[in-house]
């Protein structure tokens, strides 16, 4: 693991019972594992839930439990050079647990690229992604134009978790190639000149 390796935090945004998200996250994690320029860390919001009660603005979390929950996630996000968000679409938007995870963090997003893998019935989750782009712009993140949208995702994978449509794998490669370019470029920029937020 040299300086050429990018640390990628994969944020799995669905916490619904019976969710399909782990299959989608597993698929993109397989793509990341095949790359020689990226290390991936899966942050599953069921395994690492975050507090839902916020402290007074500018103050630390009020309870030790909240501090402990954040300690399981925040350092991993801070260590990331780039992000991949895996999200379903709920009512033309993205899940509340994902918004909560985004809102608990600020500088962790600054001047870092974010790619999206979305899934849903007819829309492939693209409306959730469009709303995420607006939210992440406010946090000084750079969203990647190329994303992966899986329509009717339950039919998109075989029993081994492999995509049945080669176009999905091709789209994932393009997205991760672009994420790598932005990840290296923005990391170099942050190293040369600390980001002014």
C-alpha positions as CSV (number, residue, x, y, z in Angstrom):
1,X,0.0,0.0,0.0
2,X,2.0,2.9,-1.3
3,X,1.1,6.6,-1.8
4,X,-0.6,5.6,-5.1
5,X,-3.4,3.8,-3.2
6,X,-6.6,5.7,-2.6
7,X,-8.7,4.9,0.4
8,X,-12.3,4.6,-0.7
9,X,-15.1,4.7,1.9
10,X,-18.2,2.9,0.6
11,X,-21.3,4.2,2.4
12,X,-24.2,1.8,2.4
13,X,-27.3,4.0,2.9
14,X,-30.2,1.6,3.3
15,X,-31.3,0.4,6.7
16,X,-34.6,-1.1,5.8
17,X,-35.6,-4.7,6.8
18,X,-35.1,-7.0,3.9
19,X,-32.9,-4.5,2.1
20,X,-31.2,-5.3,-1.2
21,X,-28.4,-2.9,-0.5
22,X,-25.8,-5.5,0.7
23,X,-26.0,-7.3,-2.6
24,X,-25.3,-4.0,-4.5
25,X,-22.6,-3.0,-2.1
26,X,-21.0,-6.4,-2.3
27,X,-20.9,-6.1,-6.1
28,X,-19.2,-2.7,-6.1
29,X,-16.8,-3.9,-3.4
30,X,-15.8,-6.8,-5.7
31,X,-15.0,-4.2,-8.4
32,X,-12.9,-2.2,-5.9
33,X,-11.1,-5.4,-4.8
34,X,-10.0,-6.0,-8.4
35,X,-8.3,-2.6,-8.6
36,X,-4.6,-2.0,-7.8
37,X,-5.1,1.6,-7.0
38,X,-7.8,1.5,-4.3
39,X,-8.4,0.2,-0.8
40,X,-12.1,-0.1,0.1
41,X,-13.8,0.3,3.5
42,X,-17.5,-0.6,3.7
43,X,-19.4,1.5,6.2
44,X,-22.8,-0.2,6.7
45,X,-25.2,2.1,8.6
46,X,-26.9,-0.9,10.1
47,X,-23.6,-2.2,11.5
48,X,-22.5,1.3,12.5
49,X,-25.6,3.3,13.3
50,X,-25.3,7.0,14.2
51,X,-27.1,9.1,16.7
52,X,-30.2,10.9,15.6
53,X,-30.3,13.6,18.2
54,X,-27.9,16.5,17.4
55,X,-26.1,18.6,19.9
56,X,-26.2,22.4,20.0
57,X,-24.5,23.7,16.9
58,X,-20.8,23.8,17.4
59,X,-20.8,21.6,20.5
60,X,-19.6,18.0,20.8
61,X,-22.2,15.1,21.2
62,X,-23.9,15.3,24.6
63,X,-23.6,11.6,25.6
64,X,-20.9,9.0,25.7
65,X,-23.1,6.7,23.6
66,X,-23.2,9.3,20.9
67,X,-19.5,9.8,21.0
68,X,-18.9,6.0,20.8
69,X,-21.2,5.7,17.8
70,X,-19.5,8.5,16.0
71,X,-16.1,7.0,16.8
72,X,-16.9,3.9,14.8
73,X,-17.6,6.0,11.7
74,X,-16.0,9.4,11.7
75,X,-12.3,8.5,11.6
76,X,-13.0,6.1,8.7
77,X,-14.7,8.9,6.8
78,X,-11.9,11.3,7.6
79,X,-9.3,8.8,6.3
80,X,-11.1,8.4,3.0
81,X,-9.6,10.0,-0.1
82,X,-12.9,9.4,-1.9
83,X,-16.4,8.0,-1.4
84,X,-18.9,5.7,-3.1
85,X,-22.4,6.0,-1.9
86,X,-24.7,3.0,-2.4
87,X,-28.3,4.2,-2.1
88,X,-31.9,3.1,-3.0
89,X,-34.6,5.6,-3.9
90,X,-37.3,6.2,-1.3
91,X,-40.2,8.5,-2.4
92,X,-38.1,10.2,-5.1
93,X,-35.2,10.8,-2.6
94,X,-32.6,9.0,-0.5
95,X,-32.9,7.3,2.9
96,X,-33.1,9.2,6.2
97,X,-30.2,7.2,7.7
98,X,-28.0,8.3,4.8
99,X,-28.9,11.9,5.3
100,X,-28.2,11.5,9.0
101,X,-24.7,10.1,8.3
102,X,-24.0,12.9,5.9
103,X,-25.1,15.6,8.3
104,X,-23.0,14.3,11.2
105,X,-19.9,15.1,9.1
106,X,-18.5,18.2,7.6
107,X,-14.8,18.5,7.0
108,X,-14.7,14.8,6.2
109,X,-16.4,15.6,2.9
110,X,-14.3,18.7,2.0
111,X,-12.7,18.6,-1.5
112,X,-13.2,14.9,-1.9
113,X,-14.9,13.1,-4.8
114,X,-18.1,11.1,-4.4
115,X,-19.4,8.5,-6.8
116,X,-22.9,6.9,-6.7
117,X,-24.3,3.5,-7.2
118,X,-28.1,3.7,-7.0
119,X,-30.9,1.3,-7.4
120,X,-34.7,1.3,-7.7
121,X,-37.6,0.1,-9.7
122,X,-38.2,2.3,-12.7
123,X,-35.9,5.2,-12.0
124,X,-32.8,3.1,-11.0
125,X,-32.5,5.4,-8.0
126,X,-31.4,8.4,-10.2
127,X,-33.7,10.9,-8.4
128,X,-32.0,10.0,-5.1
129,X,-28.6,10.7,-6.7
130,X,-29.7,14.1,-8.1
131,X,-30.8,15.2,-4.6
132,X,-27.5,13.9,-3.1
133,X,-25.6,16.0,-5.5
134,X,-27.2,19.1,-4.1
135,X,-26.6,18.1,-0.5
136,X,-22.9,17.2,-1.1
137,X,-22.2,20.4,-3.0
138,X,-23.1,22.3,0.3
139,X,-20.4,20.2,2.0
140,X,-17.7,21.1,-0.5
141,X,-17.6,17.6,-2.0
142,X,-17.1,17.0,-5.7
143,X,-19.6,14.6,-7.2
144,X,-18.6,12.4,-10.1
145,X,-20.8,12.8,-13.2
146,X,-20.6,9.1,-14.1
147,X,-22.7,6.9,-11.8
148,X,-24.2,3.5,-11.9
149,X,-28.0,3.1,-11.8
150,X,-29.5,-0.3,-11.5
151,X,-33.1,-0.6,-12.6
152,X,-35.1,-3.5,-11.0
153,X,-32.0,-4.5,-9.2
154,X,-33.4,-7.8,-7.9
155,X,-33.0,-9.1,-11.5
156,X,-29.6,-7.6,-12.0
157,X,-27.5,-10.2,-10.2
158,X,-27.0,-13.9,-10.3
159,X,-26.7,-16.3,-7.3
160,X,-23.0,-15.4,-7.0
161,X,-23.7,-11.7,-6.8
162,X,-22.3,-11.1,-10.3
163,X,-24.1,-8.6,-12.6
164,X,-26.0,-10.4,-15.4
165,X,-25.7,-7.4,-17.7
166,X,-22.1,-6.6,-18.8
167,X,-23.1,-3.0,-19.2
168,X,-23.4,-2.7,-15.4
169,X,-19.8,-3.8,-15.0
170,X,-18.6,-1.5,-17.8
171,X,-20.4,1.4,-16.1
172,X,-18.8,0.6,-12.8
173,X,-15.3,0.5,-14.4
174,X,-15.8,3.9,-16.0
175,X,-17.1,5.4,-12.7
176,X,-14.2,4.1,-10.7
177,X,-11.7,5.2,-13.3
178,X,-13.1,8.7,-13.0
179,X,-13.2,8.5,-9.2
180,X,-9.5,7.5,-9.3
181,X,-8.6,10.6,-11.4
182,X,-10.5,12.9,-9.1
183,X,-9.3,11.1,-6.0
184,X,-5.6,11.5,-6.9
185,X,-6.0,15.1,-8.2
186,X,-7.9,16.4,-5.1
187,X,-5.6,14.6,-2.7
188,X,-2.6,16.2,-4.3
189,X,-4.4,19.6,-4.2
190,X,-5.3,19.2,-0.5
191,X,-1.7,18.2,0.3
192,X,-0.2,21.2,-1.6
193,X,-2.8,23.7,-0.3
194,X,-5.1,22.9,2.7
195,X,-8.7,23.3,1.7
196,X,-10.2,26.7,2.7
197,X,-13.7,26.1,3.9
